C-alpha cells in the first residue's frame, strides 16, 4: 500500500487512507438557525457531533459566501437502538471554518453538498 523499500510510507497513500475513513453522510434534514446549522442524521442511539467532520469552502467568485459545506461521518454509530427519525445535531457557525479561518454569519448563503434521503 504505497510502501517505499526503505520503510517510509508514500504520502499519497495516507490521503487514500483518510479518504476511506471519511464517509459522506446522507442527511435526513437540515435547518439554519440564527448562528447554528442543525442537521438531522440517521442514528442507532449513539450518534453525536464529535462523530462528524465538516469541510467548509468559500464558493463566491472572489471568495466569501456562499459557503459550500460537506459533512462526513468519521465514526459509525454501532448502537443497537435505531431512532426512526434520526437525531438533530447542532453545529455553531463559528465552528464551521474555512482554511482561511472564515465562517458563515447569519444571512450568508450556505450550500450543503451532501445527498438528502427523501421519504425514509
N, C-alpha and C positions, 0 to 999 in steps of 0.2 A: 504494500500500500504506500507507494511513494518513498520507500526507504532508500537512502543512498548508501553505498557499500561501507562508508566509514562510520555508520551508526547514526548520522543525523537524519531528521525527518524532513522531507521535502515540504516547505511551507504551503504549497498548493494543496497538499493532502489535508492539512489542518483545516483549510477553508471548506473542503468537502465534508469533513467530519462535523464541523459546526453546522453546515447547511443541513445535514441529515438530522441533527438534533432539533433544528428549528422547523416545526410543522405549522404551516399557515393555518390559523384557526378558522373554521366555518362558523360564522356568527348567527345567533338566533334573533338578535335585535341590537339597536343602538339608539341612544338619545344623547343630545348635548344639553347639559345644564349649565348654569352660569359660568363656572370655572372648572367643570368636570365632564369627562367623557364617560358615559355609562354604557357598558357592553353586556349583553345577555349571551351567555355561552352554555354549552352542554356541561353537565356535572353529574358525577356519580357520588356526590356527597362531600368530596374533599377539595374542590376547586377553589383557589384563591388567587388574588392579584399577583403574588410572587411567582406563580406558575407561568407567567407570560412575559414575553419580551416584545417591545414595541419599537418599530422603526418609524421615524418621522423625517420627512423630506420637505424642503421648500419646493413648491410646484409652480410658483409665479415665474413669469418671463424673466424677470431680473432678480429672482429670489423672493423670499417672503411668501405671503399667502397666495393662493390657498395652500394648506399643508396636506401632503399625502401621508397617510398612516397605514401601516401594515402590522397586524397583530399575529404573533407567533406563540403557540403553546410549547413551552420548554419542558414541562413535567406533565406526564399523563396522570389523569385522575384515576387511581386504582381502587377507589371506594366501591362499596357494594350496595349503595342505596341511591340508584338513579333518581334525579329530580326531574319530573316530567317536563317542566317549562324552563329548565336550566336555572342559572343564578345570574344576578346582576353584579358585575364588578365595577368599581369606580376608580378612575384614573384622573387625578388632578392635572389640568393643563400644564402647570409648572413642572410636572414630571415628564412631559412629552416633548423632550428637547431634540432639536436637530443637531447635527455635528457642529454647527456654528453656535450652539447653545441658545438658539431662539426657540420659542414655544408659542402655541396658539393663544390668542387673547379672545375674550368674549366678542362675538361678532365676526371673527375671522372665518374664512372658508376652510372647511375640512373635507377631504376626500378619503373615505375608507376604501381601501383596495381589496379587502377580503371578500370572499363569497358570503352570501347570506342564504341560510336554509329557509325555504318557504314551505309552510304547511306541514312542518314536522311536529 
